[in-house]
Amino acid sequence: MPGNSAFLRVRKNQIHNQNGDEITLHGVGLGGWMNMENFITGFPANEKAFRQVVRRALGAEKADYFFNKYLEYFFTEKDAEFIRSLGLNLVRLPFNYRHFEDDMNPTIILESGLHHLDRVIQICAEHEIYTVLDLHAAPGYQNQDWHSDNPSQQAFFWEHKHFQDRTVWLWEVLADRYKDNPWVAGYNPLNEPSDPSGKQLGDFYRRVVAAIRSIDPDHIIFLEGNRYSRDFSVLGHPLPNVVYTLHNYAVPGFIDGHDYPGISRGQYFDKTVLHDEFMKMCGYMLEHQTPIWVGEFGPVYTGDPGKDAMRYQILRDQLSFYRELQASWSLWTYKDLGLHGLVGLNSDTSWVERIHPILEKKALLGVDAWGGLDVNIRHILEPIEQTFTEFFPNYQPFPFDAKWQINRVVRHILLAEPLIEDFYPLLQGLGYEEIEALAASFHFRNCSAREPLVEIIQKELQGASARSEQS
């Protein structure tokens, strides 16, 4: 074990540093940075399709300039200072495998991706902030959704060993690079895996953990349950020095959620219901006495003060559950266009102003799964839903249901993909100064904090600090 006292390790059902101090990780996920997501950044559909239209509009050289500047501005020293000022001690770093290898040249490392990862890990370390490295988008897509950069609704990762081999290779590279870094809390090999058979996830986890351990025997490994970090029944017996992590999104906090307490999606929700659901998701960890990390949680916000007050209450209730079990947590997400983040881009930034027509059309068509409503396209969806009800009443496709599948295909693929083309005329012909201004829109100085959320986090962490001192 490296000698630095900050190095973390699992001891029984808690995380400890090398001094033996119990460490609870409280943090945020850096969604949208090395893994771009549509509601965070403003494009429809998936990241690769967005990158392709930017490259056609700007040309290869200017596109590379934009994306590199975007990565540079999205997280700087100012972001780390702000995060630490809240009392947070963790940043989860989601990344897309494409930053580290090219599909046409697999298993040849791209140094540019390591450069960006190194920079943010170092900035966080200088502010005594731990990082968790999170493979959010794996080769072949480990789940059926846009946030794994998936253009379809099929998770091919589970059907082709080649994709699994490349993922193991990438983690071997990363383990070798960060094995002696005490401020890397650990490795999160797959975000929200969704193995339709339920038979491969456990075997893959044992394989990737063994590969990492052969190079780095010391860092914690964070493993998520199947079906978007919900189902741990397929994992078998816990592995040593592993933290099992769930994602805890409350239905009334979704974009189409209603009153809290109240009925959302045909079900009644209050604090007791949310607590019971959370405890059920923690069953595996509680049974085996392992640490708990809530890797993602948090409502989306509507801009309506009354509705958002209920969403802040959902958040307070969830934090009380985590406190009860001494669970670590990571809020999703840190920075976006104002839907979900702890901080959001100001409306007068170059990026928001330029893509405003696209944002309006996205909202009209409801093409973002996380931030869109279907109210304006019911005339499209209702005949399809009625057809499924009539002809396929028992159809329950993995991972959720027929309604999810219809929305995924119609709203988030069929209507989203052609909307990407609207970026082409907006970006065509831009010079380097204009491109840099677009990327600089994501700098902390051009963002505003969501103050009620800041206050909730500060109050929670001040209480945690007081309880620690008393014990």
C-alpha positions as CSV (number, residue, x, y, z in Angstrom):
1,M,0.0,0.0,0.0
2,P,1.4,3.4,-0.9
3,G,2.3,5.4,2.2
4,N,0.3,8.6,1.8
5,S,-2.3,8.8,4.5
6,A,-5.0,10.0,2.1
7,F,-5.1,6.6,0.4
8,L,-8.5,5.0,0.9
9,R,-9.5,1.4,1.5
10,V,-12.6,-0.6,2.6
11,R,-12.6,-1.8,6.1
12,K,-15.7,-3.8,7.0
13,N,-18.7,-1.6,6.0
14,Q,-16.9,1.7,5.8
15,I,-14.2,3.5,3.9
16,H,-11.1,4.5,5.8
17,N,-7.9,6.4,5.1
18,Q,-4.5,5.1,6.1
19,N,-4.7,6.8,9.5
20,G,-7.7,4.7,10.3
21,D,-10.1,7.6,10.0
22,E,-13.5,6.8,8.6
23,I,-14.1,8.8,5.4
24,T,-17.5,9.5,4.0
25,L,-17.4,10.7,0.4
26,H,-19.7,13.6,-0.4
27,G,-19.4,14.9,-3.9
28,V,-20.7,15.7,-7.4
29,G,-20.5,14.0,-10.8
30,L,-18.8,16.0,-13.5
31,G,-21.3,15.0,-16.1
32,G,-21.0,16.5,-19.6
33,W,-17.2,16.9,-19.4
34,M,-15.3,13.9,-20.8
35,N,-18.7,12.3,-21.6
36,M,-21.0,14.8,-23.2
37,E,-24.8,14.5,-22.6
38,N,-27.5,16.1,-24.5
39,F,-29.4,17.9,-21.7
40,I,-26.1,19.0,-20.1
41,T,-24.6,20.6,-23.2
42,G,-27.6,21.3,-25.5
43,F,-27.3,18.9,-28.4
44,P,-30.0,16.3,-29.2
45,A,-29.3,12.5,-29.4
46,N,-25.8,11.1,-28.6
47,E,-22.3,12.6,-28.4
48,K,-20.7,10.9,-31.4
49,A,-23.5,12.3,-33.7
50,F,-23.0,15.8,-32.3
51,R,-19.2,15.6,-32.7
52,Q,-19.7,14.5,-36.3
53,V,-21.8,17.5,-37.2
54,V,-19.4,19.9,-35.4
55,R,-16.6,18.4,-37.4
56,R,-18.4,18.9,-40.7
57,A,-19.4,22.4,-39.9
58,L,-16.0,23.6,-38.6
59,G,-13.5,21.3,-40.2
60,A,-11.2,18.9,-38.4
61,E,-8.8,21.5,-37.1
62,K,-11.3,23.9,-35.7
63,A,-13.5,21.1,-34.3
64,D,-10.5,19.7,-32.4
65,Y,-9.8,23.2,-31.1
66,F,-13.4,23.7,-29.9
67,F,-13.6,20.3,-28.1
68,N,-10.2,20.8,-26.4
69,K,-11.1,24.2,-25.3
70,Y,-14.4,22.9,-24.0
71,L,-12.6,20.3,-21.9
72,E,-10.2,23.0,-20.6
73,Y,-12.9,25.5,-19.6
74,F,-15.5,23.1,-18.3
75,F,-13.4,22.4,-15.2
76,T,-10.7,24.7,-13.9
77,E,-9.2,25.7,-10.6
78,K,-12.2,27.9,-9.9
79,D,-14.5,24.9,-10.1
80,A,-12.4,23.0,-7.6
81,E,-12.3,26.0,-5.2
82,F,-16.1,26.3,-5.3
83,I,-16.7,22.6,-4.8
84,R,-14.3,22.4,-1.8
85,S,-15.8,25.6,-0.3
86,L,-19.1,23.7,0.1
87,G,-17.4,21.0,2.1
88,L,-17.5,18.4,-0.6
89,N,-14.6,16.0,-0.9
90,L,-15.3,14.1,-4.1
91,V,-15.7,14.6,-7.8
92,R,-16.8,11.6,-9.9
93,L,-15.2,11.8,-13.3
94,P,-17.3,10.2,-16.1
95,F,-15.5,9.6,-19.4
96,N,-16.2,8.2,-22.8
97,Y,-13.8,5.5,-24.0
98,R,-13.4,7.5,-27.3
99,H,-11.0,9.9,-25.4
100,F,-8.6,7.0,-25.0
101,E,-8.8,4.9,-28.1
102,D,-10.0,5.1,-31.7
103,D,-12.4,2.5,-33.0
104,M,-10.3,2.1,-36.1
105,N,-7.1,1.7,-34.0
106,P,-8.3,-0.1,-30.8
107,T,-6.0,-0.6,-27.8
108,I,-3.7,2.2,-28.9
109,I,-3.8,4.8,-26.2
110,L,-4.6,8.4,-27.0
111,E,-2.4,10.6,-24.9
112,S,-4.7,13.6,-25.3
113,G,-7.4,11.9,-23.2
114,L,-4.9,11.1,-20.5
115,H,-3.7,14.7,-20.5
116,H,-7.2,16.0,-19.7
117,L,-7.9,13.4,-17.1
118,D,-4.5,14.0,-15.4
119,R,-5.2,17.8,-15.3
120,V,-8.5,17.5,-13.4
121,I,-7.3,14.8,-11.1
122,Q,-4.3,17.0,-10.2
123,I,-6.5,20.1,-9.7
124,C,-8.8,18.2,-7.4
125,A,-5.9,16.7,-5.4
126,E,-4.4,20.1,-4.8
127,H,-7.7,21.0,-3.1
128,E,-7.9,17.7,-1.2
129,I,-10.8,16.5,-3.3
130,Y,-10.9,12.8,-4.1
131,T,-11.8,11.6,-7.6
132,V,-13.5,8.4,-8.8
133,L,-12.7,7.4,-12.4
134,D,-16.0,6.4,-14.1
135,L,-16.3,4.7,-17.5
136,H,-19.6,6.2,-18.5
137,A,-19.5,5.1,-22.2
138,A,-17.8,1.8,-22.9
139,P,-17.1,0.3,-26.4
140,G,-20.3,-1.3,-27.7
141,Y,-22.5,0.5,-25.2
142,Q,-23.0,-1.1,-21.8
143,N,-26.6,0.1,-21.6
144,Q,-29.5,1.0,-24.0
145,D,-29.4,4.8,-23.5
146,W,-28.0,8.0,-24.9
147,H,-25.6,8.6,-21.9
148,S,-23.4,5.7,-23.0
149,D,-23.1,7.4,-26.4
150,N,-25.5,4.9,-27.8
151,P,-27.3,5.8,-31.0
152,S,-29.7,2.9,-30.7
153,Q,-31.6,1.0,-28.0
154,Q,-29.3,-2.0,-28.1
155,A,-26.4,-2.7,-25.7
156,F,-23.9,-4.6,-27.8
157,F,-21.3,-4.7,-25.1
158,W,-22.9,-7.8,-23.8
159,E,-22.9,-9.6,-27.2
160,H,-19.3,-9.1,-28.3
161,K,-16.3,-10.2,-26.3
162,H,-14.2,-7.8,-28.3
163,F,-15.9,-4.8,-26.6
164,Q,-15.3,-6.4,-23.2
165,D,-11.7,-7.1,-24.0
166,R,-11.1,-3.4,-24.9
167,T,-12.7,-2.2,-21.7
168,V,-10.5,-4.5,-19.6
169,W,-7.4,-3.2,-21.6
170,L,-8.4,0.4,-20.9
171,W,-8.8,-0.2,-17.2
172,E,-5.4,-1.9,-17.1
173,V,-3.9,1.3,-18.7
174,L,-5.6,3.5,-16.2
175,A,-4.8,1.3,-13.2
176,D,-1.1,1.4,-14.2
177,R,-1.2,5.2,-14.5
178,Y,-3.0,6.0,-11.2
179,K,-2.0,3.1,-9.0
180,D,0.2,5.3,-6.7
181,N,-2.1,8.3,-6.6
182,P,-3.7,8.6,-3.2
183,W,-6.3,11.2,-4.3
184,V,-7.8,8.8,-6.8
185,A,-10.4,7.2,-4.5
186,G,-10.9,4.4,-7.0
187,Y,-12.2,3.0,-10.2
188,N,-15.9,2.7,-11.4
189,P,-15.5,0.2,-14.3
190,L,-19.0,0.6,-15.8
191,N,-21.7,3.3,-15.3
192,E,-25.2,1.9,-15.2
193,P,-24.6,-1.5,-16.8
194,S,-27.7,-3.1,-18.3
195,D,-27.1,-6.7,-19.1
196,P,-30.4,-8.1,-20.6
197,S,-29.5,-11.7,-19.6
198,G,-28.3,-10.8,-16.1
199,K,-25.7,-13.6,-16.6
200,Q,-22.7,-11.8,-17.9
201,L,-22.3,-8.8,-15.5
202,G,-21.0,-10.8,-12.6
203,D,-18.4,-12.6,-14.7
204,F,-17.3,-9.4,-16.4
205,Y,-16.9,-7.7,-13.0
206,R,-14.7,-10.6,-11.7
207,R,-12.6,-10.4,-14.8
208,V,-12.1,-6.6,-14.8
209,V,-11.4,-6.5,-11.1
210,A,-8.8,-9.3,-11.4
211,A,-7.2,-7.4,-14.3
212,I,-7.0,-4.2,-12.2
213,R,-5.8,-6.0,-9.1
214,S,-2.9,-7.6,-11.0
215,I,-1.6,-4.0,-11.6
216,D,-3.1,-2.0,-8.7
217,P,-3.9,-4.2,-5.7
218,D,-4.8,-1.2,-3.5
219,H,-7.4,1.1,-4.9
220,I,-11.1,0.7,-4.1
221,I,-13.2,-0.5,-7.0
222,F,-16.8,0.8,-7.2
223,L,-19.2,-1.7,-8.8
224,E,-22.8,-0.8,-9.9
225,G,-25.8,-3.0,-10.0
226,N,-27.4,-4.3,-13.2
227,R,-30.3,-2.5,-14.9
228,Y,-29.0,1.0,-14.4
229,S,-27.4,0.4,-11.0
230,R,-30.6,-1.0,-9.4
231,D,-30.3,-4.8,-9.3
232,F,-27.5,-6.4,-7.3
233,S,-29.0,-9.9,-7.2
234,V,-26.8,-11.1,-10.2
235,L,-23.5,-10.2,-8.6
236,G,-22.9,-13.1,-6.3
237,H,-20.7,-12.8,-3.2
238,P,-19.0,-9.4,-2.6
239,L,-15.4,-8.9,-3.6
240,P,-12.8,-7.5,-1.2
241,N,-12.0,-3.8,-1.2
242,V,-15.0,-3.1,-3.3
243,V,-17.8,-0.5,-2.7
244,Y,-21.2,-1.3,-4.3
245,T,-23.0,1.7,-5.7
246,L,-26.6,2.4,-6.6
247,H,-28.3,5.3,-8.4
248,N,-31.2,6.7,-6.5
249,Y,-33.4,8.8,-8.8
250,A,-36.8,9.6,-7.2
251,V,-39.8,9.4,-9.7
252,P,-41.4,12.6,-8.4
253,G,-38.2,14.4,-9.2
254,F,-38.2,13.5,-12.9
255,I,-39.2,16.1,-15.4
256,D,-42.7,14.7,-15.5
257,G,-43.0,14.3,-11.8
258,H,-45.9,15.9,-9.9
259,D,-46.6,16.9,-6.4
260,Y,-44.5,15.6,-3.5
261,P,-46.0,14.1,-1.5
262,G,-48.4,13.1,-4.2
263,I,-49.0,10.9,-7.3
264,S,-46.4,10.6,-10.1
265,R,-46.7,8.1,-12.9
266,G,-49.7,6.5,-11.2
267,Q,-48.0,5.9,-7.9
268,Y,-48.2,7.7,-4.6
269,F,-44.8,9.0,-3.2
270,D,-43.9,10.5,0.1
271,K,-40.9,10.3,2.4
272,T,-41.8,6.8,3.7
273,V,-42.3,5.4,0.2
274,L,-38.9,6.9,-1.0
275,H,-37.2,5.5,2.1
276,D,-38.6,2.0,1.6
277,E,-37.5,2.0,-2.0
278,F,-34.0,3.1,-1.1
279,M,-33.7,0.5,1.7
280,K,-34.7,-2.2,-0.8
281,M,-32.1,-1.0,-3.2
282,C,-29.5,-1.2,-0.4
283,G,-30.5,-4.8,0.5
284,Y,-27.4,-6.4,-1.0
285,M,-25.0,-4.0,0.8
286,L,-26.8,-4.3,4.1
287,E,-27.0,-8.1,3.9
288,H,-23.2,-8.4,3.2
289,Q,-22.2,-5.5,5.4
290,T,-20.4,-3.6,2.6
291,P,-20.1,0.2,2.3
292,I,-22.8,2.0,0.3
293,W,-22.1,4.7,-2.3
294,V,-25.0,6.5,-3.9
295,G,-23.2,7.3,-7.1
296,E,-26.0,9.4,-8.6
297,F,-29.1,11.1,-7.3
298,G,-31.0,14.4,-7.5
299,P,-34.1,15.9,-9.1
300,V,-34.4,18.0,-12.2
301,Y,-35.7,21.5,-11.8
302,T,-38.6,23.2,-13.6
303,G,-38.1,26.9,-13.0
304,D,-41.5,27.0,-11.2
305,P,-40.8,28.0,-7.5
306,G,-43.6,25.9,-6.1
307,K,-42.6,22.7,-8.0
308,D,-38.9,23.2,-7.3
309,A,-39.6,23.7,-3.6
310,M,-41.0,20.1,-3.6
311,R,-38.0,18.9,-5.5
312,Y,-35.6,20.4,-2.9
313,Q,-37.6,18.6,-0.3
314,I,-37.1,15.3,-2.2
315,L,-33.4,16.0,-2.0
316,R,-33.5,16.8,1.7
317,D,-35.3,13.5,2.4
318,Q,-32.9,11.5,0.3
319,L,-29.9,13.0,2.1
320,S,-31.5,12.0,5.4
321,F,-31.7,8.4,4.2
322,Y,-28.0,8.4,3.3
323,R,-27.1,10.0,6.6
324,E,-29.0,7.2,8.4
325,L,-26.9,4.5,6.7
326,Q,-23.6,6.5,6.7
327,A,-23.6,6.2,2.9
328,S,-21.3,8.1,0.7
329,W,-22.9,10.0,-2.1
330,S,-22.3,11.9,-5.4
331,L,-24.9,14.4,-6.6
332,W,-25.7,14.4,-10.3
333,T,-24.7,16.7,-11.8
334,Y,-22.2,19.6,-11.3
335,K,-22.7,21.8,-14.4
336,D,-25.2,22.1,-17.1
337,L,-27.5,24.5,-19.0
338,G,-29.8,25.0,-15.9
339,L,-31.9,21.8,-15.7
340,H,-30.2,19.7,-13.1
341,G,-26.8,21.1,-12.1
342,L,-25.3,22.6,-9.0
343,V,-24.2,25.5,-11.3
344,G,-25.6,26.5,-14.7
345,L,-24.5,28.5,-17.6
346,N,-25.7,32.1,-17.7
347,S,-28.3,32.8,-20.4
348,D,-26.2,35.6,-22.0
349,T,-23.2,33.3,-22.7
350,S,-22.1,32.9,-26.3
351,W,-23.0,29.2,-26.4
352,V,-26.6,29.6,-25.0
353,E,-27.3,32.5,-27.2
354,R,-26.1,30.7,-30.4
355,I,-27.9,27.5,-29.8
356,H,-31.1,29.0,-28.5
357,P,-33.1,28.1,-31.6
358,I,-32.1,24.4,-31.1
359,L,-33.0,24.5,-27.4
360,E,-36.5,25.8,-28.3
361,K,-37.0,23.1,-30.9
362,K,-35.7,20.4,-28.5
363,A,-38.2,21.6,-25.9
364,L,-41.1,21.6,-28.4
365,L,-40.4,18.1,-29.6
366,G,-39.4,16.7,-26.2
367,V,-36.4,14.9,-27.6
368,D,-34.3,14.9,-24.4
369,A,-35.1,12.0,-22.2
370,W,-34.0,13.8,-19.0
371,G,-35.4,17.2,-19.7
372,G,-38.2,16.9,-22.3
373,L,-41.9,16.4,-22.2
374,D,-44.1,14.8,-24.8
375,V,-47.0,17.2,-24.6
376,N,-46.5,18.6,-28.1
377,I,-46.1,15.3,-29.8
378,R,-48.9,13.2,-28.3
379,H,-50.5,13.0,-31.8
380,I,-47.5,11.0,-32.8
381,L,-47.1,8.8,-29.7
382,E,-50.7,8.0,-28.9
383,P,-51.4,5.9,-32.1
384,I,-48.2,3.9,-31.5
385,E,-49.0,3.4,-27.8
386,Q,-52.6,2.3,-28.7
387,T,-51.2,-0.1,-31.3
388,F,-48.9,-1.7,-28.7
389,T,-51.8,-1.9,-26.2
390,E,-53.9,-3.7,-28.8
391,F,-51.5,-6.0,-30.4
392,F,-48.6,-6.4,-27.9
393,P,-50.3,-6.1,-24.4
394,N,-47.7,-8.4,-22.7
395,Y,-44.7,-6.8,-24.3
396,Q,-42.1,-5.9,-21.6
397,P,-38.8,-5.2,-23.3
398,F,-35.6,-4.9,-21.2
399,P,-34.6,-2.7,-19.3
400,F,-38.0,-1.1,-18.5
401,D,-41.2,-1.4,-20.5
402,A,-42.9,-0.8,-23.8
403,K,-43.5,2.9,-23.1
404,W,-39.8,3.5,-22.4
405,Q,-39.0,1.7,-25.7
406,I,-41.4,3.8,-27.7
407,N,-40.1,7.0,-26.3
408,R,-36.5,5.9,-26.8
409,V,-37.0,5.1,-30.4
410,V,-39.4,7.8,-31.5
411,R,-38.5,10.8,-29.3
412,H,-34.9,10.3,-28.5
413,I,-33.7,8.7,-31.8
414,L,-36.1,9.3,-34.6
415,L,-36.9,13.0,-33.8
416,A,-33.5,13.7,-32.2
417,E,-31.1,12.7,-34.9
418,P,-32.3,15.1,-37.7
419,L,-32.3,17.9,-35.2
420,I,-28.6,17.6,-34.8
421,E,-28.3,18.9,-38.3
422,D,-29.5,22.3,-37.1
423,F,-26.0,22.8,-35.6
424,Y,-24.4,22.9,-39.0
425,P,-25.6,26.4,-40.2
426,L,-25.1,27.8,-36.7
427,L,-21.4,26.8,-36.5
428,Q,-20.4,26.9,-40.2
429,G,-17.7,29.6,-40.9
430,L,-16.8,30.5,-37.3
431,G,-13.4,31.9,-36.6
432,Y,-11.1,30.8,-33.8
433,E,-12.1,33.7,-31.5
434,E,-15.8,32.9,-31.9
435,I,-15.1,29.2,-31.3
436,E,-13.1,30.0,-28.1
437,A,-16.0,32.2,-26.9
438,L,-18.4,29.3,-27.3
439,A,-16.1,27.0,-25.3
440,A,-15.5,29.7,-22.7
441,S,-19.2,29.8,-22.0
442,F,-18.6,26.7,-19.8
443,H,-16.0,28.5,-17.6
444,F,-17.0,28.9,-14.0
445,R,-17.0,32.7,-14.3
446,N,-19.9,32.4,-16.8
447,C,-22.0,30.2,-14.6
448,S,-24.3,30.8,-11.6
449,A,-24.8,28.6,-8.6
450,R,-28.3,27.2,-7.8
451,E,-28.4,28.8,-4.4
452,P,-31.1,26.7,-2.7
453,L,-29.2,23.6,-3.7
454,V,-26.0,25.1,-2.3
455,E,-27.7,25.9,1.0
456,I,-29.0,22.3,1.3
457,I,-25.6,20.8,0.7
458,Q,-23.8,23.2,3.1
459,K,-26.4,22.5,5.8
460,E,-26.1,18.8,5.3
461,L,-22.3,18.8,5.4
462,Q,-22.1,21.2,8.4
463,G,-24.3,18.8,10.3
464,A,-22.1,15.9,9.2
465,S,-19.1,17.7,10.5
466,A,-20.7,18.5,13.8
467,R,-21.8,14.9,14.3
468,S,-18.2,13.7,13.5
469,E,-16.8,16.0,16.1
470,Q,-19.2,14.8,18.8
471,S,-18.4,11.2,18.1
